[in-house]
Amino acid sequence: MKGQPFYRRLRFARHGLTQAWRRERSLRTHLLAATLVLLVLLLTRPAAIWWAVLTLTVGLVVIAELLNSAWKPCSTTCTRSSTRRSAWPRTSPPRRC
């Protein structure tokens, strides 16, 4: 990725966002809720502080959802090493990390 022009790195970012939109139902739900919050803000015309608070809150929720979406493939492949043997026979599958 290093040494790539800026427009190409933006393309990678856009591709990641597109994949998250296609694969993650909860991201779509959160973005729908964000749209509804924006609509309520436009209709009620609150003070600027409320715009800032709700924009920050919605942004943090979407960031958390994107981080969760990025972490999910990593966490499902992480298992304990099967080379370690214990004295007792294992009756359950290896635990996930």
C-alpha positions in Angstrom: 0.0 0.0 0.0 2.9 2.3 0.6 3.9 4.4 -2.3 0.5 4.2 -3.9 -1.0 7.4 -5.2 -3.7 9.0 -3.0 -6.6 8.3 -5.5 -5.7 4.6 -5.5 -5.7 4.4 -1.7 -9.1 6.1 -1.7 -10.3 3.4 -4.1 -9.2 0.7 -1.6 -11.2 2.5 1.1 -14.3 2.8 -1.0 -14.0 -0.9 -1.9 -13.9 -1.7 1.8 -16.9 0.4 2.6 -18.8 -1.2 -0.3 -18.0 -4.6 0.9 -19.1 -3.7 4.4 -22.4 -2.3 3.0 -23.0 -5.6 1.1 -22.1 -8.0 3.8 -23.1 -6.4 7.1 -26.8 -6.1 7.8 -26.2 -4.3 11.1 -24.2 -1.6 9.3 -27.1 -1.0 6.9 -29.4 -0.8 10.0 -27.2 1.7 11.7 -27.0 3.8 8.6 -30.7 3.8 8.3 -31.0 5.0 11.9 -28.4 7.7 11.2 -30.6 8.8 8.3 -33.6 9.0 10.5 -31.6 11.0 13.1 -30.6 13.5 10.4 -34.2 13.7 9.3 -35.4 14.5 12.8 -32.6 17.1 13.2 -33.7 18.8 9.9 -37.4 18.8 11.0 -36.9 20.0 14.6 -34.0 22.5 13.9 -32.4 22.2 17.3 -29.4 24.2 18.6 -26.0 23.7 17.1 -24.8 21.8 20.2 -27.4 19.0 19.5 -26.2 18.7 15.9 -22.7 18.3 17.2 -23.6 15.8 19.9 -25.8 13.6 17.6 -23.3 13.8 14.7 -20.5 12.7 17.0 -22.7 9.9 18.5 -23.8 8.6 15.1 -20.2 8.8 13.8 -18.9 6.8 16.7 -21.5 4.1 16.3 -20.7 3.7 12.6 -17.0 3.6 13.3 -17.6 0.9 15.9 -19.6 -1.1 13.5 -17.0 -0.8 10.8 -14.3 -1.9 13.2 -16.5 -4.8 14.3 -17.0 -5.8 10.6 -13.2 -5.7 10.0 -12.4 -7.7 13.2 -15.0 -10.4 12.5 -12.9 -12.3 9.8 -9.8 -12.2 12.0 -11.6 -13.5 15.2 -13.3 -16.4 13.5 -10.0 -17.9 12.3 -8.1 -17.6 15.5 -8.2 -20.9 17.4 -5.9 -22.6 19.9 -3.0 -24.6 18.6 -4.0 -28.2 18.2 -0.4 -29.4 18.8 -0.7 -29.0 22.6 -2.0 -32.1 24.2 -3.4 -32.2 27.7 -3.5 -35.1 30.1 -7.3 -35.3 29.9 -9.1 -36.1 26.7 -10.8 -33.2 25.1 -14.5 -33.7 24.7 -15.3 -30.4 23.1 -13.9 -28.6 20.1 -11.0 -26.1 20.6 -12.1 -22.8 22.0 -12.0 -19.7 19.9 -9.8 -16.8 20.8 
